[in-house]
Amino acid sequence: MDKKLSETMQTCVNWMLMHGDSIHRHPGGFWWEQDPASNYRSGFGTATVQGLVSRGVAEYTEWQEGRNGRFPIKAMLRWRDVSAGAERG
């Protein structure tokens, strides 16, 4: 199955591969390392992470309850999909 990834999605996958295969949501809806004290500050938007999940490249693995219901706070790469390769398009 072909999985078309935008340049931003591919950058996010590459970033996840270098940071423990996961990415964490922080207040404001930006995703990056788990440690908010890290030097990494630009992050990725929720739409980028959702795009990876909807294509089966990543999956949400942790959730949090909020005033508007449950929302994901951690995503991990799915190795069988990443190793098969995702096509940029």
Biotite code that builds the C-alpha atoms (Angstrom):
import biotite.structure as struc

atoms = struc.array([
    struc.Atom([0.000, 0.000, 0.000], chain_id="A", res_id=1, res_name="MET", atom_name="CA", element="C"),
    struc.Atom([1.390, 3.390, -1.005], chain_id="A", res_id=2, res_name="ASP", atom_name="CA", element="C"),
    struc.Atom([1.444, 5.988, 1.725], chain_id="A", res_id=3, res_name="LYS", atom_name="CA", element="C"),
    struc.Atom([1.959, 9.479, 0.360], chain_id="A", res_id=4, res_name="LYS", atom_name="CA", element="C"),
    struc.Atom([3.711, 11.692, 2.885], chain_id="A", res_id=5, res_name="LEU", atom_name="CA", element="C"),
    struc.Atom([4.161, 15.417, 2.669], chain_id="A", res_id=6, res_name="SER", atom_name="CA", element="C"),
    struc.Atom([7.629, 16.818, 3.187], chain_id="A", res_id=7, res_name="GLU", atom_name="CA", element="C"),
    struc.Atom([6.605, 17.857, 6.710], chain_id="A", res_id=8, res_name="THR", atom_name="CA", element="C"),
    struc.Atom([5.312, 14.363, 7.515], chain_id="A", res_id=9, res_name="MET", atom_name="CA", element="C"),
    struc.Atom([8.545, 12.794, 6.271], chain_id="A", res_id=10, res_name="GLN", atom_name="CA", element="C"),
    struc.Atom([10.533, 15.273, 8.384], chain_id="A", res_id=11, res_name="THR", atom_name="CA", element="C"),
    struc.Atom([8.425, 14.262, 11.400], chain_id="A", res_id=12, res_name="CYS", atom_name="CA", element="C"),
    struc.Atom([9.062, 10.545, 10.728], chain_id="A", res_id=13, res_name="VAL", atom_name="CA", element="C"),
    struc.Atom([12.805, 11.218, 10.452], chain_id="A", res_id=14, res_name="ASN", atom_name="CA", element="C"),
    struc.Atom([12.691, 13.220, 13.670], chain_id="A", res_id=15, res_name="TRP", atom_name="CA", element="C"),
    struc.Atom([10.815, 10.407, 15.456], chain_id="A", res_id=16, res_name="MET", atom_name="CA", element="C"),
    struc.Atom([13.389, 7.875, 14.250], chain_id="A", res_id=17, res_name="LEU", atom_name="CA", element="C"),
    struc.Atom([16.089, 9.958, 15.944], chain_id="A", res_id=18, res_name="MET", atom_name="CA", element="C"),
    struc.Atom([14.094, 10.439, 19.173], chain_id="A", res_id=19, res_name="HIS", atom_name="CA", element="C"),
    struc.Atom([13.005, 7.015, 20.364], chain_id="A", res_id=20, res_name="GLY", atom_name="CA", element="C"),
    struc.Atom([10.361, 6.420, 17.656], chain_id="A", res_id=21, res_name="ASP", atom_name="CA", element="C"),
    struc.Atom([7.837, 8.558, 19.530], chain_id="A", res_id=22, res_name="SER", atom_name="CA", element="C"),
    struc.Atom([6.526, 12.073, 19.775], chain_id="A", res_id=23, res_name="ILE", atom_name="CA", element="C"),
    struc.Atom([4.526, 13.739, 22.567], chain_id="A", res_id=24, res_name="HIS", atom_name="CA", element="C"),
    struc.Atom([1.788, 16.368, 22.563], chain_id="A", res_id=25, res_name="ARG", atom_name="CA", element="C"),
    struc.Atom([2.327, 19.517, 24.616], chain_id="A", res_id=26, res_name="HIS", atom_name="CA", element="C"),
    struc.Atom([-0.051, 22.344, 25.546], chain_id="A", res_id=27, res_name="PRO", atom_name="CA", element="C"),
    struc.Atom([-1.073, 24.305, 22.500], chain_id="A", res_id=28, res_name="GLY", atom_name="CA", element="C"),
    struc.Atom([-1.265, 21.193, 20.323], chain_id="A", res_id=29, res_name="GLY", atom_name="CA", element="C"),
    struc.Atom([2.395, 21.019, 19.303], chain_id="A", res_id=30, res_name="PHE", atom_name="CA", element="C"),
    struc.Atom([4.249, 17.733, 19.286], chain_id="A", res_id=31, res_name="TRP", atom_name="CA", element="C"),
    struc.Atom([7.936, 17.131, 20.121], chain_id="A", res_id=32, res_name="TRP", atom_name="CA", element="C"),
    struc.Atom([10.091, 15.367, 22.729], chain_id="A", res_id=33, res_name="GLU", atom_name="CA", element="C"),
    struc.Atom([8.596, 14.253, 26.014], chain_id="A", res_id=34, res_name="GLN", atom_name="CA", element="C"),
    struc.Atom([10.863, 16.540, 28.064], chain_id="A", res_id=35, res_name="ASP", atom_name="CA", element="C"),
    struc.Atom([9.485, 20.088, 27.787], chain_id="A", res_id=36, res_name="PRO", atom_name="CA", element="C"),
    struc.Atom([12.847, 21.405, 29.055], chain_id="A", res_id=37, res_name="ALA", atom_name="CA", element="C"),
    struc.Atom([14.593, 20.136, 25.907], chain_id="A", res_id=38, res_name="SER", atom_name="CA", element="C"),
    struc.Atom([16.125, 22.555, 23.436], chain_id="A", res_id=39, res_name="ASN", atom_name="CA", element="C"),
    struc.Atom([13.774, 21.460, 20.640], chain_id="A", res_id=40, res_name="TYR", atom_name="CA", element="C"),
    struc.Atom([11.084, 24.107, 20.302], chain_id="A", res_id=41, res_name="ARG", atom_name="CA", element="C"),
    struc.Atom([9.671, 24.229, 16.785], chain_id="A", res_id=42, res_name="SER", atom_name="CA", element="C"),
    struc.Atom([7.697, 20.977, 16.983], chain_id="A", res_id=43, res_name="GLY", atom_name="CA", element="C"),
    struc.Atom([5.070, 19.596, 14.622], chain_id="A", res_id=44, res_name="PHE", atom_name="CA", element="C"),
    struc.Atom([1.398, 20.440, 14.446], chain_id="A", res_id=45, res_name="GLY", atom_name="CA", element="C"),
    struc.Atom([-1.439, 18.090, 15.300], chain_id="A", res_id=46, res_name="THR", atom_name="CA", element="C"),
    struc.Atom([-2.426, 17.824, 11.615], chain_id="A", res_id=47, res_name="ALA", atom_name="CA", element="C"),
    struc.Atom([1.014, 16.395, 10.759], chain_id="A", res_id=48, res_name="THR", atom_name="CA", element="C"),
    struc.Atom([0.827, 13.710, 13.444], chain_id="A", res_id=49, res_name="VAL", atom_name="CA", element="C"),
    struc.Atom([-2.796, 12.926, 12.543], chain_id="A", res_id=50, res_name="GLN", atom_name="CA", element="C"),
    struc.Atom([-1.708, 12.532, 8.906], chain_id="A", res_id=51, res_name="GLY", atom_name="CA", element="C"),
    struc.Atom([0.876, 9.927, 9.936], chain_id="A", res_id=52, res_name="LEU", atom_name="CA", element="C"),
    struc.Atom([-1.710, 8.078, 12.023], chain_id="A", res_id=53, res_name="VAL", atom_name="CA", element="C"),
    struc.Atom([-4.350, 8.117, 9.283], chain_id="A", res_id=54, res_name="SER", atom_name="CA", element="C"),
    struc.Atom([-1.793, 6.655, 6.842], chain_id="A", res_id=55, res_name="ARG", atom_name="CA", element="C"),
    struc.Atom([-0.848, 3.907, 9.290], chain_id="A", res_id=56, res_name="GLY", atom_name="CA", element="C"),
    struc.Atom([2.740, 5.106, 9.692], chain_id="A", res_id=57, res_name="VAL", atom_name="CA", element="C"),
    struc.Atom([2.226, 5.938, 13.380], chain_id="A", res_id=58, res_name="ALA", atom_name="CA", element="C"),
    struc.Atom([-0.334, 5.142, 16.043], chain_id="A", res_id=59, res_name="GLU", atom_name="CA", element="C"),
    struc.Atom([-1.508, 6.915, 19.165], chain_id="A", res_id=60, res_name="TYR", atom_name="CA", element="C"),
    struc.Atom([-0.362, 5.060, 22.271], chain_id="A", res_id=61, res_name="THR", atom_name="CA", element="C"),
    struc.Atom([-1.300, 7.354, 25.173], chain_id="A", res_id=62, res_name="GLU", atom_name="CA", element="C"),
    struc.Atom([-4.391, 9.445, 25.822], chain_id="A", res_id=63, res_name="TRP", atom_name="CA", element="C"),
    struc.Atom([-5.482, 12.092, 28.307], chain_id="A", res_id=64, res_name="GLN", atom_name="CA", element="C"),
    struc.Atom([-8.914, 13.149, 29.511], chain_id="A", res_id=65, res_name="GLU", atom_name="CA", element="C"),
    struc.Atom([-9.774, 16.793, 28.970], chain_id="A", res_id=66, res_name="GLY", atom_name="CA", element="C"),
    struc.Atom([-12.834, 18.959, 29.404], chain_id="A", res_id=67, res_name="ARG", atom_name="CA", element="C"),
    struc.Atom([-13.905, 18.133, 25.831], chain_id="A", res_id=68, res_name="ASN", atom_name="CA", element="C"),
    struc.Atom([-13.172, 14.410, 26.051], chain_id="A", res_id=69, res_name="GLY", atom_name="CA", element="C"),
    struc.Atom([-10.204, 12.169, 25.388], chain_id="A", res_id=70, res_name="ARG", atom_name="CA", element="C"),
    struc.Atom([-7.293, 13.289, 23.218], chain_id="A", res_id=71, res_name="PHE", atom_name="CA", element="C"),
    struc.Atom([-3.984, 11.688, 22.209], chain_id="A", res_id=72, res_name="PRO", atom_name="CA", element="C"),
    struc.Atom([-0.755, 12.763, 23.912], chain_id="A", res_id=73, res_name="ILE", atom_name="CA", element="C"),
    struc.Atom([1.765, 10.270, 22.477], chain_id="A", res_id=74, res_name="LYS", atom_name="CA", element="C"),
    struc.Atom([2.307, 8.670, 19.083], chain_id="A", res_id=75, res_name="ALA", atom_name="CA", element="C"),
    struc.Atom([4.747, 5.919, 18.122], chain_id="A", res_id=76, res_name="MET", atom_name="CA", element="C"),
    struc.Atom([5.980, 4.812, 14.723], chain_id="A", res_id=77, res_name="LEU", atom_name="CA", element="C"),
    struc.Atom([4.597, 1.523, 13.468], chain_id="A", res_id=78, res_name="ARG", atom_name="CA", element="C"),
    struc.Atom([7.733, -0.335, 12.376], chain_id="A", res_id=79, res_name="TRP", atom_name="CA", element="C"),
    struc.Atom([6.154, -2.602, 9.784], chain_id="A", res_id=80, res_name="ARG", atom_name="CA", element="C"),
    struc.Atom([4.916, 0.469, 7.918], chain_id="A", res_id=81, res_name="ASP", atom_name="CA", element="C"),
    struc.Atom([8.052, 2.573, 8.324], chain_id="A", res_id=82, res_name="VAL", atom_name="CA", element="C"),
    struc.Atom([10.351, -0.251, 7.230], chain_id="A", res_id=83, res_name="SER", atom_name="CA", element="C"),
    struc.Atom([8.172, -0.888, 4.174], chain_id="A", res_id=84, res_name="ALA", atom_name="CA", element="C"),
    struc.Atom([8.784, 2.744, 3.234], chain_id="A", res_id=85, res_name="GLY", atom_name="CA", element="C"),
    struc.Atom([6.389, 5.570, 2.750], chain_id="A", res_id=86, res_name="ALA", atom_name="CA", element="C"),
    struc.Atom([6.391, 7.380, -0.519], chain_id="A", res_id=87, res_name="GLU", atom_name="CA", element="C"),
    struc.Atom([6.629, 11.153, -0.511], chain_id="A", res_id=88, res_name="ARG", atom_name="CA", element="C"),
    struc.Atom([4.142, 12.789, -2.784], chain_id="A", res_id=89, res_name="GLY", atom_name="CA", element="C"),
])
